[in-house]
């Protein structure tokens, strides 16, 4: 069973970890960022804004990775 800190992080991630869709000529691009943090939980209040979450994350980043994926209909 997750503890309160795990639940707060999961809720914060759901607030900010959605794909950014950018219109392209025939496909959409989705951008994802993954951050490795130096601690298991962040000191953020429930209901914190996505900006507050990102500031808390930025202060604790050990490393980060980015992924850009494309989605579109196949042209057969």
C-alpha positions as CSV (number, residue, x, y, z in Angstrom):
1,X,0.0,0.0,0.0
2,X,1.5,3.4,-1.0
3,X,2.2,5.9,1.7
4,X,1.1,9.5,1.7
5,X,4.3,10.8,0.1
6,X,4.0,8.2,-2.8
7,X,0.4,9.3,-3.3
8,X,1.3,13.0,-3.4
9,X,4.0,12.3,-6.0
10,X,1.7,10.2,-8.1
11,X,-1.0,12.9,-8.0
12,X,1.6,15.6,-9.0
13,X,2.8,13.5,-11.9
14,X,-0.7,13.1,-13.2
15,X,-1.1,16.9,-13.1
16,X,2.0,17.6,-15.2
17,X,2.9,14.4,-17.1
18,X,0.5,14.6,-20.0
19,X,1.7,14.6,-23.6
20,X,2.1,17.9,-25.4
21,X,0.5,17.6,-28.8
22,X,1.9,19.7,-31.6
23,X,0.2,19.7,-35.0
24,X,2.5,18.5,-37.8
25,X,1.8,18.1,-41.4
26,X,0.5,14.5,-41.2
27,X,1.3,13.3,-37.6
28,X,1.2,14.5,-34.0
29,X,4.3,14.8,-31.9
30,X,4.2,13.9,-28.2
31,X,7.0,15.0,-25.8
32,X,7.7,13.1,-22.5
33,X,10.2,14.0,-19.8
34,X,11.5,11.6,-17.1
35,X,13.3,13.0,-14.1
36,X,15.4,11.0,-11.6
37,X,15.2,12.8,-8.2
38,X,17.5,12.6,-5.2
39,X,14.7,11.8,-2.8
40,X,11.6,9.6,-2.7
41,X,9.1,12.4,-1.9
42,X,8.7,16.1,-2.5
43,X,7.6,18.7,0.0
44,X,4.5,19.9,-2.0
45,X,1.0,20.5,-0.7
46,X,-2.0,18.6,-2.0
47,X,-3.5,20.7,-4.8
48,X,-0.2,22.3,-5.7
49,X,-0.1,23.9,-9.2
50,X,1.9,22.2,-11.9
51,X,4.3,25.2,-11.7
52,X,4.9,24.4,-8.0
53,X,5.5,20.8,-8.8
54,X,8.0,21.5,-11.6
55,X,9.9,23.9,-9.3
56,X,10.1,21.3,-6.6
57,X,11.3,18.7,-9.2
58,X,13.9,21.1,-10.7
59,X,15.5,21.5,-7.3
60,X,16.0,17.8,-6.9
61,X,16.9,16.5,-10.4
62,X,19.9,14.1,-10.6
63,X,19.4,13.3,-14.3
64,X,16.7,13.6,-16.9
65,X,15.6,12.0,-20.2
66,X,13.4,13.2,-23.0
67,X,11.4,11.2,-25.5
68,X,9.6,12.5,-28.6
69,X,7.2,10.2,-30.2
70,X,5.2,10.6,-33.4
71,X,1.7,9.3,-34.1
72,X,-0.2,9.4,-37.3
73,X,-2.1,7.4,-39.8
74,X,-0.2,5.1,-42.1
75,X,-0.3,6.1,-45.7
76,X,-0.8,2.9,-47.7
